[in-house]
């Protein structure tokens, strides 16, 4: 059976990704968690205050997952770096 897994250092991130990560990595992970919790609170508030249409409450409620995913990505970049090849020790 052929192994198709990508090993560390086989694939590189582009410079756009590296630039974005340079600016977002200093942001504390608690900010993303706070944004997710604020989205939940805003969604519940909109649901309770709007009697006819709840479209905006549902829209704001859908922000929770992207904020949490951004927080996870941010945490992974902080722990592992954006590019495994850059972390490999130089032989020489």
PENOR-V220396 format. One line per field, one symbol per residue. ss: DSSP state (h for helix, s for strand, l for the rest). phi: phi as a letter, one per 30 degrees, with the letter a starting at -180 (. if undefined). burial: 1 if it has 9 or more other ideal C-beta (glycine too) atoms within 8 Angstrom, else 0. Layout:
BEGIN
ss=???
phi=???
burial=???
END
This chain:
BEGIN
ss=llllllllllllllhhhhhhhhhhllllhhhhhhhhhhhhhhhhhhhhhlllllhhhhhhhlhhhhhhhhhhhhhhhhhhlllhhhhlllll
phi=.dccdcdejdbcddddddddddddddddddddddddddddddddddddccccccdddddddddedddddddddddddddcidbdddcdddcl
burial=00000000000000001100100110001011101100110111011001000001110110110011011001101000001100000000
END
